[in-house]
Amino acid sequence: MEPSQDTIIEAKEELMVSPLSGENPIRRTAYFIKPCMEDSTNPTHYISSGGTATVTSNHVKLPLEVIYSGWYYPHREWKTWVQQMQHKYEYMWIKAGIDQAIKASTFLIRRNDELIQELAQRWRSKTNTFVFPWGEATITLEDVKVCWGYSVMGVPFSSPLVSDDEKEVEQELITIFRMFFKSKAKRADHSPWMKYFMTNNESQVVHEAFLSLWLSRFVFPGRSNQSILKSVFPIAIHLARGTKLALAPAVLANIYRDLSLLNNKIRIVTVVMLEVILWAPFQLVQVWALERFPALQPCPHVVEQGQLLMAKWHTVNVVKHYNLKLILDSSNGFIWCPFVNSPPLQLHNKNDKWVCKNPNFDDELESFARCMRVSELVGTKCIEQYWPNRVSMQFGMDQDIPGMLVPYNENPWISYSEPILDTNLYIALSARHQPNVTSRYYHWWKQSKPSKGGNKHDDCVVSSSKRVIPLSLKKESCRSFGPPPGFTCKQIKREHEHEHDFDEMGKCSIIELSSSSSEGTCFGDEEVENDQAVSSPLSLSVEEARSVKYDRNGVKIKNSFCDRDGIDDMEREYASPCIEEIASNLESRIRKLERVVASLKQQN
């Protein structure tokens, strides 16, 4: 089934009821996000066969160590650099659509591990949604745009450099990048990079260097490992020239990817302590929950008009709730549309013409429409499915039984950026009625609600996959995790370190999980190498994720993060020492695992 290229809203007369009680039936014209299940189709209640991964307790505790490698706290020197660069380049940031996102990187979001764990247990990787007893919800492109300030509009983030001037700037950055390899660290770490350019602020590439640090640390931290990522240089150069790049879909894809990884990890039944490394910026996951569950909210800061929403939660301590599960599962505790002015469009029909006072009407409408269109999101070494039709009420639309469709375009970007012209969207935005659900959706969901006794095998095969890849290819899968390719695999330090150039406040946490009563070990989309979780999802083949794409003008679009050799960001002459250290650390992990197994045998 292929959706129309220019419409995303379906208007039809339906019997609508309250989503909570199924009461107050009324027949009216309702507006749904396409695609919806056809009336003649008999919907399958597949959610009841293991849609969620909520762990049932049998009083056996499993320690799960979660490493939040993408959750960086801002350092005071970074805030100073942002302020210095803002005075000179803010006009260019606004043009590129990153001004709010850069400012957001100066906010400190204190992590609540229990909240993230509870949300991850409810994640369903087949649909990339959280499944609650009362319905589905998810982090959308609108959340990424409103909360974090990333743009959903613009050209692909992997667009190549074209002009000679751009290539000269890249070469200058690479020259300085290589200079750091002569240091003891043999890499360009964040703090030395920042200090170098703050003291050499007359450099011709200081703006690009600033953006390279921002991208490596806060936007795509998944492979930087606290080092500057050479692959972001072209992105930084585009942004420094005011080119708007669509960063929101890439960031959201990475979050979906790591939520699936964490969810799969939680479902593993084993007696060996395991760890999982998350690279995506999970601050957004926590802020998403705080915005939509009022009972979770501590005392946020007052945000002035025009200020980024993330400022509400800067340095705020999230209170630990003993009844966290009850809060998340409460049918009336979720706010579907928490953002008062999103989209900032006040539409009305005047003399058969749609009128809006917002001077940026076209861009805002196109941006909101992209948030509501089913598409594929291209991230770093991953392609994730985006299903806003499953959470229509988050956009103020009505909800019907969602339809599923197979990806219909070889190039996800072309389908994502296709222009939208939909009169039904204008009508729906002008109506602004209280969103409800169809009567058939209400009864479908009642029968589909997650059950405690779901089929455990079904629970392990859900995935937002295009196709299954052979096990032999999993270790080089485009959604495979472990230490970032090309960087040294250092042991995770259990103790708090002393002074560090870039305050790494509590990136490591140990979460006690209750095991399920299953007798077998269910690995789902994940492998376990030694004592570490390694993502091997069934989402796409290696060649698909690493292939060269073309834009509508026939120009090659190469995803610089999907390199074939895996060491493009490190100089090849340093590859051998890196491999030796990886091998050494791997042996150390194997010995650790052997000691744990021996200890367990003695206990038995």
C-alpha positions as CSV (number, residue, x, y, z in Angstrom):
1,M,0.0,0.0,0.0
2,E,1.5,3.4,-1.0
3,P,0.3,6.6,0.6
4,S,-0.4,9.6,-1.5
5,Q,2.6,11.8,-2.0
6,D,0.8,15.0,-1.2
7,T,-1.8,14.2,1.4
8,I,-1.4,13.1,5.0
9,I,-4.8,13.7,6.5
10,E,-7.9,11.6,5.9
11,A,-11.3,13.2,6.6
12,K,-14.3,10.9,7.0
13,E,-17.5,10.7,9.0
14,E,-17.1,8.3,11.9
15,L,-18.7,7.4,15.2
16,M,-16.3,9.0,17.7
17,V,-16.1,8.2,21.4
18,S,-14.0,9.2,24.4
19,P,-10.6,7.5,24.4
20,L,-10.8,6.8,28.1
21,S,-14.3,5.4,28.6
22,G,-15.7,4.8,25.2
23,E,-18.7,7.0,26.2
24,N,-20.2,10.2,24.7
25,P,-20.6,8.7,21.1
26,I,-21.1,11.3,18.4
27,R,-21.0,10.9,14.6
28,R,-19.0,13.7,13.0
29,T,-16.4,14.4,10.4
30,A,-13.1,13.4,11.9
31,Y,-9.5,13.9,10.8
32,F,-7.0,11.1,10.9
33,I,-3.3,10.8,10.0
34,K,-2.8,8.4,7.1
35,P,-2.7,5.5,6.7
36,C,-5.7,4.1,8.6
37,M,-6.9,0.5,8.6
38,E,-9.5,0.0,5.9
39,D,-13.1,-0.6,7.1
40,S,-13.2,-4.0,5.4
41,T,-10.0,-5.2,7.1
42,N,-10.2,-7.4,10.1
43,P,-7.5,-5.9,12.4
44,T,-5.1,-8.3,14.2
45,H,-4.7,-7.8,17.9
46,Y,-1.0,-8.4,17.8
47,I,-0.2,-6.2,20.7
48,S,-1.6,-8.7,23.1
49,S,1.0,-11.3,22.0
50,G,3.9,-9.6,23.5
51,G,3.8,-6.0,22.5
52,T,5.5,-4.7,25.7
53,A,8.4,-5.8,27.6
54,T,7.3,-5.0,31.1
55,V,9.1,-7.4,33.4
56,T,7.1,-9.4,35.9
57,S,8.8,-10.1,39.1
58,N,9.7,-13.4,40.7
59,H,11.9,-11.7,43.3
60,V,15.1,-12.5,41.5
61,K,17.1,-9.4,40.9
62,L,19.1,-8.8,37.8
63,P,21.7,-6.0,37.9
64,L,21.7,-4.0,34.6
65,E,24.4,-1.5,34.1
66,V,23.4,1.3,31.7
67,I,26.2,3.5,30.3
68,Y,24.7,6.8,29.0
69,S,27.6,7.7,26.7
70,G,25.4,10.3,24.9
71,W,24.3,12.1,28.1
72,Y,26.9,14.9,28.5
73,Y,26.6,17.6,31.1
74,P,27.8,21.1,29.9
75,H,31.0,22.4,31.2
76,R,31.4,26.0,32.3
77,E,34.0,26.6,29.6
78,W,31.5,25.3,27.0
79,K,28.9,27.8,28.2
80,T,31.5,30.6,27.9
81,W,32.4,29.6,24.4
82,V,28.8,29.5,23.3
83,Q,28.3,33.0,24.6
84,Q,31.4,34.3,22.8
85,M,30.4,32.7,19.5
86,Q,26.8,33.7,19.9
87,H,27.6,37.4,19.7
88,K,29.4,36.9,16.4
89,Y,27.5,34.1,14.7
90,E,24.0,34.0,16.0
91,Y,22.5,35.4,12.8
92,M,24.0,32.5,10.9
93,W,22.7,30.0,13.5
94,I,19.2,31.4,13.1
95,K,19.5,31.0,9.3
96,A,20.7,27.4,9.7
97,G,18.0,26.7,12.2
98,I,20.3,25.6,15.0
99,D,20.3,28.7,17.3
100,Q,17.9,27.1,19.8
101,A,19.6,23.7,19.7
102,I,23.0,25.2,20.5
103,K,21.6,27.1,23.4
104,A,19.9,23.9,24.6
105,S,23.4,22.3,24.9
106,T,24.1,24.6,27.8
107,F,21.3,23.2,29.9
108,L,21.9,20.6,32.5
109,I,19.2,17.9,32.6
110,R,19.6,15.7,35.7
111,R,18.9,12.1,34.9
112,N,16.4,9.9,36.6
113,D,17.4,6.3,35.8
114,E,14.3,4.7,37.1
115,L,12.0,6.8,34.9
116,I,14.0,5.9,31.8
117,Q,14.0,2.2,32.7
118,E,10.2,2.2,33.2
119,L,9.7,3.9,29.8
120,A,12.1,1.5,28.1
121,Q,10.2,-1.5,29.4
122,R,7.1,-0.2,27.6
123,W,9.0,0.4,24.3
124,R,7.8,-1.6,21.2
125,S,10.5,-1.7,18.6
126,K,8.1,-2.9,15.8
127,T,6.2,0.3,16.0
128,N,8.7,2.6,17.7
129,T,6.1,3.5,20.3
130,F,5.6,3.2,24.1
131,V,2.7,0.9,24.8
132,F,0.7,1.7,27.9
133,P,-2.5,0.1,29.1
134,W,-4.4,3.2,27.9
135,G,-2.8,3.5,24.4
136,E,0.3,4.2,22.4
137,A,2.5,7.2,22.6
138,T,5.9,8.1,21.3
139,I,8.6,10.7,20.9
140,T,7.8,12.5,17.7
141,L,9.6,14.9,15.4
142,E,7.5,17.7,16.9
143,D,9.0,16.8,20.4
144,V,12.5,17.0,19.0
145,K,11.8,20.3,17.3
146,V,10.0,22.0,20.2
147,C,12.0,20.6,23.1
148,W,15.5,20.6,21.7
149,G,15.3,23.0,18.9
150,Y,16.4,20.8,16.0
151,S,15.0,21.5,12.5
152,V,12.8,19.1,10.7
153,M,13.3,21.1,7.5
154,G,16.4,21.4,5.3
155,V,18.7,19.3,3.2
156,P,20.1,15.9,4.4
157,F,22.7,16.1,7.1
158,S,24.9,13.9,5.0
159,S,25.0,16.3,2.0
160,P,28.5,16.4,0.5
161,L,30.7,19.5,0.1
162,V,30.7,20.9,-3.4
163,S,32.6,24.2,-3.6
164,D,36.4,24.5,-3.5
165,D,36.1,26.9,-0.7
166,E,34.2,24.4,1.4
167,K,36.7,21.7,0.7
168,E,39.6,24.0,1.6
169,V,38.0,24.6,5.0
170,E,37.5,20.9,5.5
171,Q,41.2,20.3,4.7
172,E,42.2,23.0,7.2
173,L,40.1,21.3,9.9
174,I,41.6,17.9,9.1
175,T,45.2,19.4,9.3
176,I,44.5,20.7,12.8
177,F,42.6,17.4,13.6
178,R,45.8,15.4,12.7
179,M,47.9,17.7,14.8
180,F,46.2,16.4,17.9
181,F,47.4,12.9,17.1
182,K,50.9,13.9,17.9
183,S,49.8,14.4,21.5
184,K,50.0,11.8,24.2
185,A,46.2,11.1,23.8
186,K,46.7,10.5,20.0
187,R,43.3,11.9,19.3
188,A,41.4,15.2,19.3
189,D,39.5,15.1,22.6
190,H,36.7,17.6,23.3
191,S,38.4,19.7,25.9
192,P,41.8,20.2,24.2
193,W,40.0,21.0,21.0
194,M,37.9,23.7,22.7
195,K,40.9,25.2,24.6
196,Y,42.9,25.3,21.4
197,F,40.3,27.3,19.4
198,M,39.3,29.5,22.4
199,T,42.9,30.7,22.6
200,N,43.2,30.9,18.8
201,N,39.9,32.7,18.1
202,E,41.4,34.5,15.1
203,S,41.5,31.2,13.2
204,Q,39.7,31.2,9.9
205,V,37.9,28.0,10.8
206,V,37.0,28.7,14.5
207,H,33.3,28.7,13.7
208,E,33.4,25.4,12.0
209,A,35.6,24.0,14.8
210,F,33.0,25.2,17.4
211,L,30.2,23.5,15.5
212,S,32.3,20.3,15.1
213,L,32.6,20.1,18.9
214,W,28.8,20.8,19.3
215,L,28.0,18.1,16.8
216,S,30.4,15.5,18.2
217,R,29.4,16.0,21.8
218,F,25.7,16.9,21.8
219,V,24.1,15.9,18.4
220,F,25.9,12.8,17.2
221,P,27.8,11.6,20.3
222,G,27.4,7.9,19.4
223,R,30.7,7.5,17.8
224,S,32.8,10.4,19.1
225,N,33.7,8.7,22.4
226,Q,34.6,12.1,23.8
227,S,36.6,12.9,20.7
228,I,36.0,15.1,17.8
229,L,34.4,13.1,15.0
230,K,36.0,13.9,11.6
231,S,32.8,12.9,9.8
232,V,31.0,15.9,11.2
233,F,33.3,18.4,9.5
234,P,31.1,18.6,6.3
235,I,28.0,19.1,8.5
236,A,29.7,21.9,10.5
237,I,30.9,23.6,7.3
238,H,27.3,23.6,5.8
239,L,25.9,25.0,9.1
240,A,28.6,27.6,9.4
241,R,27.4,29.0,6.0
242,G,23.8,29.1,7.1
243,T,22.7,26.0,5.2
244,K,19.7,24.5,7.0
245,L,20.1,20.8,7.7
246,A,17.3,18.4,8.8
247,L,18.9,17.3,12.1
248,A,15.7,16.3,13.9
249,P,15.0,13.1,12.0
250,A,18.6,11.9,12.5
251,V,18.5,12.6,16.2
252,L,15.1,10.9,16.6
253,A,16.3,7.9,14.7
254,N,19.2,7.4,17.0
255,I,16.9,7.7,20.0
256,Y,14.6,5.1,18.6
257,R,17.6,2.8,17.9
258,D,18.8,3.0,21.5
259,L,15.4,2.6,23.1
260,S,15.1,-0.6,21.2
261,L,18.5,-1.7,22.4
262,L,17.7,-0.9,26.0
263,N,14.3,-2.6,25.7
264,N,15.9,-5.8,24.2
265,K,18.4,-5.7,27.0
266,I,15.8,-5.6,29.7
267,R,14.1,-8.6,28.3
268,I,17.1,-10.8,28.5
269,V,16.9,-13.5,31.1
270,T,20.3,-14.4,32.4
271,V,22.2,-14.7,35.7
272,V,25.3,-12.9,34.4
273,M,25.6,-9.1,35.0
274,L,25.4,-7.3,31.7
275,E,25.8,-3.8,30.6
276,V,24.3,-1.7,27.8
277,I,25.8,1.4,26.2
278,L,23.5,4.0,24.9
279,W,24.9,6.6,22.5
280,A,21.8,8.7,21.7
281,P,21.0,12.0,23.7
282,F,18.5,10.4,26.1
283,Q,17.9,13.8,27.8
284,L,15.1,14.2,25.3
285,V,13.4,10.9,26.5
286,Q,13.3,12.2,30.1
287,V,12.1,15.7,29.1
288,W,9.4,14.1,26.9
289,A,8.0,12.2,29.9
290,L,8.2,15.2,32.2
291,E,6.2,17.3,29.7
292,R,3.5,14.8,29.2
293,F,3.0,13.2,32.7
294,P,2.1,16.0,35.1
295,A,2.4,13.8,38.1
296,L,6.1,13.3,37.4
297,Q,6.8,17.0,37.3
298,P,9.0,18.6,40.0
299,C,9.0,22.4,40.3
300,P,10.2,23.5,36.8
301,H,11.5,27.0,36.0
302,V,9.2,29.5,34.5
303,V,10.0,29.8,30.8
304,E,9.5,33.2,29.1
305,Q,7.9,33.5,25.7
306,G,10.3,32.7,23.0
307,Q,12.6,30.8,25.3
308,L,13.5,27.2,24.6
309,L,11.2,24.7,26.5
310,M,14.2,22.8,27.7
311,A,15.1,25.6,30.0
312,K,12.2,24.5,32.3
313,W,14.2,21.5,33.4
314,H,17.7,23.0,33.7
315,T,19.3,21.7,36.9
316,V,15.9,20.5,38.2
317,N,16.1,17.4,40.4
318,V,13.4,14.9,39.3
319,V,11.8,13.5,42.4
320,K,11.8,9.7,42.7
321,H,8.3,8.2,42.8
322,Y,7.6,4.9,44.5
323,N,4.4,4.6,42.4
324,L,6.1,5.4,39.1
325,K,4.5,2.5,37.4
326,L,1.0,3.6,38.5
327,I,1.7,7.1,37.2
328,L,2.7,5.9,33.7
329,D,-0.1,3.4,33.5
330,S,-2.9,5.8,34.6
331,S,-5.4,6.4,31.9
332,N,-5.9,10.1,32.7
333,G,-2.4,11.0,33.6
334,F,-1.1,11.7,30.1
335,I,-1.2,15.1,28.2
336,W,-1.6,14.5,24.5
337,C,-0.8,18.0,23.4
338,P,1.4,19.8,26.0
339,F,2.8,22.4,23.7
340,V,0.5,25.5,23.8
341,N,1.8,27.2,20.6
342,S,2.7,24.2,18.4
343,P,2.2,24.6,15.6
344,P,2.1,28.4,15.7
345,L,-0.6,28.6,13.1
346,Q,-4.0,30.3,13.7
347,L,-5.9,29.4,10.5
348,H,-9.3,30.6,9.4
349,N,-11.1,30.6,6.1
350,K,-11.9,34.1,4.8
351,N,-13.7,34.4,1.4
352,D,-12.7,30.9,0.5
353,K,-9.1,31.6,1.2
354,W,-7.0,30.3,4.1
355,V,-5.6,33.1,6.2
356,C,-2.8,33.0,8.8
357,K,-1.1,35.9,10.5
358,N,2.2,34.0,10.9
359,P,4.7,35.5,8.4
360,N,6.5,32.1,8.4
361,F,3.3,30.3,7.6
362,D,4.6,28.1,4.7
363,D,7.7,26.9,6.6
364,E,5.7,26.2,9.8
365,L,3.0,24.3,7.9
366,E,5.5,22.3,6.0
367,S,7.4,21.5,9.2
368,F,4.3,20.4,11.1
369,A,3.2,18.3,8.1
370,R,6.5,16.4,8.1
371,C,6.0,15.7,11.8
372,M,2.7,14.0,10.9
373,R,3.8,12.0,7.8
374,V,4.7,8.3,8.0
375,S,8.3,8.0,6.9
376,E,11.7,6.5,7.4
377,L,14.3,8.4,9.5
378,V,17.9,8.2,8.6
379,G,20.2,8.3,11.6
380,T,23.9,7.4,12.1
381,K,24.2,3.8,10.9
382,C,20.5,3.2,11.3
383,I,17.2,3.7,9.5
384,E,14.1,3.8,11.7
385,Q,10.4,3.7,10.9
386,Y,8.3,6.7,12.0
387,W,4.6,6.0,12.6
388,P,2.8,9.2,13.7
389,N,-0.5,7.7,12.5
390,R,-0.4,5.5,15.6
391,V,-0.3,8.6,17.9
392,S,-2.5,11.0,16.1
393,M,-3.9,12.6,19.2
394,Q,-0.4,13.9,20.0
395,F,-0.9,16.2,17.0
396,G,-4.5,17.2,17.9
397,M,-6.0,14.8,15.4
398,D,-8.5,11.9,15.8
399,Q,-7.3,8.3,16.1
400,D,-8.5,5.4,14.1
401,I,-7.0,1.9,13.9
402,P,-3.5,2.6,12.3
403,G,-2.6,1.0,9.0
404,M,0.9,-0.5,8.4
405,L,2.8,-0.2,5.2
406,V,6.1,-1.4,3.8
407,P,8.7,1.3,3.0
408,Y,7.9,2.4,-0.5
409,N,11.0,4.3,-1.6
410,E,14.6,3.2,-2.0
411,N,15.8,6.6,-0.8
412,P,14.2,7.4,2.6
413,W,15.2,11.1,2.2
414,I,13.2,11.6,-1.0
415,S,10.0,10.3,0.7
416,Y,10.7,12.3,3.8
417,S,11.2,15.6,1.9
418,E,8.4,15.2,-0.6
419,P,6.3,18.4,-0.7
420,I,2.9,18.3,0.9
421,L,-0.3,19.9,-0.3
422,D,-3.3,18.9,1.8
423,T,-6.5,20.9,2.1
424,N,-7.7,18.5,4.8
425,L,-4.7,19.6,6.9
426,Y,-5.9,23.3,6.7
427,I,-9.4,22.3,7.7
428,A,-8.2,20.1,10.6
429,L,-5.9,22.9,12.0
430,S,-8.7,25.4,11.8
431,A,-11.2,23.1,13.5
432,R,-9.1,22.5,16.6
433,H,-11.7,20.2,18.2
434,Q,-11.1,17.9,21.1
435,P,-9.5,14.8,19.6
436,N,-11.3,11.4,20.1
437,V,-11.1,7.9,18.9
438,T,-13.3,5.9,16.6
439,S,-15.6,3.4,18.2
440,R,-13.9,0.5,16.4
441,Y,-10.5,1.8,17.6
442,Y,-11.7,1.8,21.2
443,H,-12.9,-1.8,21.0
444,W,-9.8,-2.9,19.1
445,W,-7.5,-1.4,21.7
446,K,-9.5,-2.9,24.6
447,Q,-8.9,-6.3,23.0
448,S,-5.3,-5.5,22.1
449,K,-4.2,-4.3,25.6
450,P,-0.9,-5.8,26.8
451,S,-1.4,-8.9,28.9
452,K,1.0,-10.3,31.5
453,G,0.9,-13.7,29.9
454,G,1.8,-12.7,26.4
455,N,3.7,-15.0,24.1
456,K,7.3,-14.7,25.0
457,H,8.5,-15.8,21.7
458,D,6.5,-13.1,19.9
459,D,7.9,-10.7,22.5
460,C,11.4,-11.3,21.2
461,V,10.9,-10.9,17.4
462,V,9.4,-7.5,17.3
463,S,11.5,-5.1,15.3
464,S,11.1,-2.2,13.0
465,S,13.0,-4.2,10.4
466,K,13.1,-4.1,6.6
467,R,14.5,-7.6,6.4
468,V,16.4,-10.2,8.4
469,I,20.1,-10.2,8.0
470,P,22.3,-13.3,8.5
471,L,23.8,-13.8,11.9
472,S,27.2,-13.7,10.3
473,L,26.6,-10.1,9.3
474,K,25.2,-9.0,12.7
475,K,28.5,-7.9,14.1
476,E,29.0,-5.4,11.3
477,S,25.3,-4.4,11.3
478,C,24.6,-0.7,10.8
479,R,22.9,-0.7,14.1
480,S,25.6,-2.6,15.9
481,F,27.0,-1.1,19.1
482,G,29.9,-1.5,21.3
483,P,32.8,0.8,21.5
484,P,32.6,3.3,18.6
485,P,34.5,1.9,15.5
486,G,38.0,3.4,15.3
487,F,38.3,4.3,18.9
488,T,40.0,2.6,21.8
489,C,37.9,0.3,23.9
490,K,38.7,1.5,27.4
491,Q,37.4,-0.3,30.5
492,I,34.4,1.4,32.0
493,K,35.5,3.0,35.3
494,R,33.3,2.1,38.2
495,E,34.6,4.8,40.5
496,H,33.9,8.5,40.2
497,E,36.9,10.2,38.6
498,H,38.5,13.2,40.0
499,E,38.7,16.5,38.1
500,H,38.0,16.0,34.4
501,D,38.2,18.6,31.7
502,F,34.6,18.0,30.7
503,D,32.5,17.2,33.8
504,E,31.1,13.7,33.1
505,M,28.6,13.7,36.0
506,G,27.2,10.2,36.6
507,K,27.2,8.7,33.1
508,C,27.2,5.2,34.6
509,S,24.4,3.7,36.6
510,I,23.4,0.3,37.8
511,I,19.7,-0.5,37.7
512,E,18.2,-3.5,39.5
513,L,15.7,-5.2,37.3
514,S,13.3,-8.0,38.2
515,S,13.6,-11.1,36.0
516,S,10.7,-12.7,34.2
517,S,9.7,-16.2,35.1
518,S,10.7,-17.5,31.7
519,E,12.9,-20.5,31.8
520,G,14.8,-19.7,28.6
521,T,16.9,-16.9,27.5
522,C,15.3,-14.6,25.0
523,F,17.7,-12.4,23.1
524,G,15.3,-10.8,20.6
525,D,17.2,-8.5,18.3
526,E,20.3,-8.4,20.4
527,E,23.5,-10.4,20.9
528,V,25.6,-10.5,24.0
529,E,29.4,-10.4,23.5
530,N,31.3,-11.1,26.7
531,D,29.4,-9.1,29.4
532,Q,28.3,-6.3,27.1
533,A,25.1,-5.8,25.2
534,V,25.7,-5.4,21.5
535,S,22.9,-4.2,19.2
536,S,22.1,-6.5,16.3
537,P,18.7,-5.4,15.2
538,L,17.0,-6.8,12.2
539,S,16.3,-3.4,10.6
540,L,18.3,-3.3,7.4
541,S,21.1,-5.0,5.6
542,V,24.7,-3.7,5.8
543,E,24.7,-2.7,2.1
544,E,21.4,-0.9,2.4
545,A,22.6,1.3,5.2
546,R,26.0,2.1,3.7
547,S,24.9,2.6,0.1
548,V,25.3,5.9,-1.7
549,K,22.0,7.7,-2.3
550,Y,21.0,10.4,-4.8
551,D,18.9,13.5,-4.3
552,R,16.3,14.8,-6.6
553,N,19.0,16.6,-8.7
554,G,20.9,13.4,-9.2
555,V,23.7,14.4,-6.8
556,K,25.2,11.7,-4.7
557,I,24.3,11.8,-1.0
558,K,26.8,9.8,1.0
559,N,26.1,9.1,4.7
560,S,29.5,9.9,6.1
561,F,28.7,7.9,9.3
562,C,28.2,4.7,7.3
563,D,31.8,4.2,6.2
564,R,32.9,0.8,5.1
565,D,36.1,0.5,7.0
566,G,34.9,1.8,10.3
567,I,38.0,3.8,11.0
568,D,37.4,6.9,8.8
569,D,37.7,9.2,11.8
570,M,41.0,7.9,13.0
571,E,44.3,8.1,11.0
572,R,45.1,4.7,9.7
573,E,48.6,4.8,11.1
574,Y,47.1,4.6,14.6
575,A,44.8,1.8,13.8
576,S,47.1,-1.0,14.9
577,P,47.6,0.2,18.5
578,C,43.8,0.7,18.7
579,I,43.2,-2.9,17.7
580,E,45.8,-4.2,20.1
581,E,44.1,-2.3,23.0
582,I,40.7,-3.6,21.9
583,A,42.0,-7.1,21.9
584,S,43.6,-6.6,25.3
585,N,40.3,-5.3,26.8
586,L,38.4,-8.1,25.2
587,E,40.6,-10.6,26.9
588,S,40.1,-8.8,30.2
589,R,36.3,-9.0,29.8
590,I,36.5,-12.7,29.0
591,R,38.5,-13.4,32.1
592,K,35.9,-11.4,34.1
593,L,33.1,-13.5,32.7
594,E,35.0,-16.7,33.5
595,R,35.3,-15.6,37.1
596,V,31.6,-14.9,37.3
597,V,30.7,-18.3,35.9
598,A,33.2,-20.0,38.3
599,S,31.6,-18.2,41.2
600,L,28.1,-19.2,40.2
601,K,29.2,-22.9,39.9
602,Q,30.6,-22.8,43.4
603,Q,27.3,-21.4,44.7
604,N,25.4,-24.3,43.1
